[in-house]
Amino acid sequence: MRNILVIGSGQSSSSLITYLLNKSISENLHITVADVSLELAKSKVGNHENGTARSLDILNETERKETIKNADIVVSMLPAHLHINVAKDCVEFGKSMVTASYISNEMKALHVEAVEKNLVLMNEIGLDPGVDHMSAMKIIDEIREKGGKMLLFESFCGGLVAPESDDNLWNYKFTWNPRNVVLAGQGGAAKFLQEGTYKYIPYHKLFRRTEILKIDGYGKFEAYANRDSLKYKSIYGLDNILTLYRGTIRRVGFSRAWNVFIQLGMTDDSYTIENSEHMSYRDFTNSFLAYNPYDSVELKLGYYLKIDQDDIVWDKLTELDIFNGTKMVRLKNATPAQILEKILRDSWSLKENDKDMIVMQHLFGYELNGEKQQIESSMVCIGDNQTYTAMAKTVGLPVAIATLKILNGEITTPGVQMPISKEVYEPILKELEENGIVFHEKKGPYLGYNPERVTG
Amino acid sequence: MRNILVIGSGQSSSSLITYLLNKSISENLHITVADVSLELAKSKVGNHENGTARSLDILNETERKETIKNADIVVSMLPAHLHINVAKDCVEFGKSMVTASYISNEMKALHVEAVEKNLVLMNEIGLDPGVDHMSAMKIIDEIREKGGKMLLFESFCGGLVAPESDDNLWNYKFTWNPRNVVLAGQGGAAKFLQEGTYKYIPYHKLFRRTEILKIDGYGKFEAYANRDSLKYKSIYGLDNILTLYRGTIRRVGFSRAWNVFIQLGMTDDSYTIENSEHMSYRDFTNSFLAYNPYDSVELKLGYYLKIDQDDIVWDKLTELDIFNGTKMVRLKNATPAQILEKILRDSWSLKENDKDMIVMQHLFGYELNGEKQQIESSMVCIGDNQTYTAMAKTVGLPVAIATLKILNGEITTPGVQMPISKEVYEPILKELEENGIVFHEKKGPYLGYNPERVTG
């Protein structure tokens, strides 16, 4: 029996643990699921003969080291800042390790020692980062192998509600950490490259500069720019590329309405609102508007942000109850962002039978044999239910598959890694396909920007 | 001979040093002016028999302590973060001290020891903070002495160009640190109180929520909200006040045009622009606009920010050359804010014969004997020339007057102080009047907000 230790059994571990348990008999595995909540760990393992649930306080060094020492490989599904504790023990005891998080500087520092001990510390192998790396590098490598030259790379990803569960005006529900959705885009200007020109969008304009994308069978979507597009230049080896853009996907019309919250200042998490506990939702909205007791909150807001009286934005705002004078905030010393999150949770929480949806699309422009061409690669994944969500599947399955392949010696390159080499992405993408996570490719002429060269 | 040590002889020390030198014979004073630049110190002292210029490196402890030990009182006109070095030595050697800066936590920590040694550490006694404290507290105390109850306090201050030197479309020139002007309003939402309601304005809306004020003989001005209005509640003892607002004054129309820079993202100081050195001013502007090689930068900007073709904002932007394709940025790895500052310096630097202007206005609303009343108190100060600017006079004279009054035992309350008690503000305001810094008061019925109670 080979022992796989999975630390952290939150929502995104369901598909991961089930995959490993399903493989446990044929692959001769024992899966230990450790969580600070024994209850939660138990719920994921069930009664499976090859699974054990246990409680683990990750900050208890003795307990942690003891648990890791007994494993053959370790999966950390902890919050990102806690991986490093696990990683150091893994290196100490000679265990390989897998995470779905971005490589931190502390993690990077373990590279040399991991190589010396021939350990694989595989990171960024969830959905985003993860599936995005693998599906993008597969096509970029194909283009390069043929002698093509990359001109454009655009990549979009989003967690949304599935069409069959889409029943609000925003076409959006929380399928992931709501706090991150409220704060999305903050912390600095978005930077990207378009046809050789660097472009910068400040936060307060981010949701007014969306790009449109289409996915066969699912219609139109929009995307707002991520902060970090430029770093993919070096990661993917795209040093001379003309266009480089990464964005987050929403349904069309979401961003224009979301912009109202940004303009008002409701997404600010840097200060607390006086007396927030005893405010109504309407009071909260009014605190961002000019003082005038004889004008309505609605009219002041519409005038301030220049919203026409027949704009669909009104219906979206009203649906969220932000003008409701009787619903109370009931949060002590809360920031605007915390209050907005509470208001949105009322309307955007998934109902019991709701399903989520993950959408990813890449666009590759390149020149091959003197001809400019384009490949579009899209993936849509719908959740099965509230346990095996699209998010749990797309995050957890690549982690699970990588874990088993490292354990079985199919993925061997040692050190602190991310899944951008063929050795890693090829077998994993293949197995993801068998599990319903499929990219559809479309080839066509290169469009770039303003392909018809319209002027005038 | 009593020795006054003035450390720091930058632009705002001119009037201060001249005042002390003028008093030196009748008051039996010797003035030592110390600066890291001996040249600069000499230029301020001239050939005055009671003055000495010397060089001083404030971070050289031996030299600093030696210099302070020989003084009877010390004035620090250093950058704010350097005062604490001087203050600690002053307490050690038993010297009183005067600064024009906000009281830091480190400074506050010296209070008990200063009281024990009977030393006055007077701070916040320049213009703003300084003249604002004194002129406001004078009227607040008068209202309270009569038994009045404060309802409203609004206070505005700004450094502008004098009407006779006002020759650009923005009605603005740099009369103070340009970097602070570019960054003004950043770092958090502006908070204030209107008729009992807390109001919050995010940075990207700050310059679209201005208030209008009028000053007899000088016409209309506008003001945008300062970040910190609420802290004056406790400082001035205005705990139950309904309206509390502090703002920065500009000429009408400045803020609406300035908002263009904020919307574009040009005031951001948190990241550097790629290849900034070799950009034209036009390239810089274009980097915040959508990519399209067949549209003009002008049209893209006008469409993005919804600026009508006949809007005066176009003339203001064109006057600054932001669409100029031949003027080069020539700054390496510069932030947007640094580049914008350079562009503005081209147009907004004072010419040799230009004069500056300081404008301050307070509004006090109160209830006395069952009647609601209002006092408006305004001050305008015009600079004499580029040495004795309005800024140098309004910052330096209160510092100089306070220094002499502490030395002469007329201001005696020991500890870390600011000028909010009658003992301090009354004699200083009187002497400021003799030096042409005069507040004009106007009494009238209380207006508050929407005084006519118009509804409908």
Contacts between the chains, C-beta under 8 A, distances in Angstrom:
chain1	res1	chain2	res2	distance
A	188	B	270	5.5
A	188	B	271	6.0
A	189	B	265	5.7
A	189	B	268	5.9
A	189	B	270	7.5
A	189	B	271	6.1
A	191	B	271	7.3
A	194	B	291	3.7
A	195	B	291	5.8
A	195	B	293	7.3
A	197	B	286	7.3
A	197	B	287	7.1
A	197	B	291	5.7
A	198	B	273	7.2
A	198	B	274	4.5
A	198	B	275	7.3
A	198	B	287	5.9
A	199	B	287	6.1
A	199	B	288	7.5
A	199	B	289	7.8
A	199	B	290	7.7
A	199	B	291	6.3
A	200	B	265	5.7
A	200	B	268	7.9
A	200	B	271	7.9
A	200	B	273	7.3
A	200	B	287	5.7
A	200	B	288	5.8
A	200	B	336	7.3
A	201	B	265	6.8
A	201	B	288	7.5
A	202	B	204	7.6
A	202	B	263	7.8
A	202	B	264	7.6
A	202	B	265	3.4
A	202	B	268	6.1
A	202	B	288	7.9
A	203	B	204	8.0
A	204	B	202	7.5
A	204	B	204	3.8
A	204	B	263	7.3
A	205	B	263	6.6
A	205	B	265	7.0
A	209	B	290	6.9
A	263	B	202	7.8
A	263	B	204	7.3
A	263	B	205	6.6
A	264	B	202	7.5
A	265	B	189	5.7
A	265	B	200	5.7
A	265	B	201	6.8
A	265	B	202	3.4
A	265	B	205	7.0
A	268	B	189	5.8
A	268	B	200	7.9
A	268	B	202	6.1
A	270	B	188	5.5
A	270	B	189	7.5
A	271	B	188	6.0
A	271	B	189	6.1
A	271	B	191	7.3
A	271	B	200	7.9
A	273	B	198	7.2
A	273	B	200	7.2
A	274	B	198	4.5
A	275	B	198	7.4
A	286	B	197	7.4
A	287	B	197	7.1
A	287	B	198	5.9
A	287	B	199	6.1
A	287	B	200	5.7
A	288	B	199	7.6
A	288	B	200	5.8
A	288	B	201	7.5
A	288	B	202	7.9
A	289	B	199	7.8
A	290	B	199	7.7
A	290	B	209	6.9
A	291	B	194	3.7
A	291	B	195	5.8
A	291	B	197	5.7
A	291	B	199	6.3
A	291	B	449	5.7
A	292	B	449	6.9
A	292	B	450	6.1
A	293	B	195	7.3
A	293	B	449	7.9
A	293	B	450	7.2
A	294	B	450	6.3
A	294	B	453	7.4
A	294	B	454	6.7
A	294	B	455	4.2
A	294	B	456	7.6
A	336	B	200	7.3
A	449	B	291	5.7
A	449	B	292	6.9
A	449	B	293	7.9
A	450	B	292	6.1
A	450	B	293	7.2
A	450	B	294	6.3
A	453	B	294	7.4
A	454	B	294	6.7
A	455	B	294	4.1
A	456	B	294	7.5
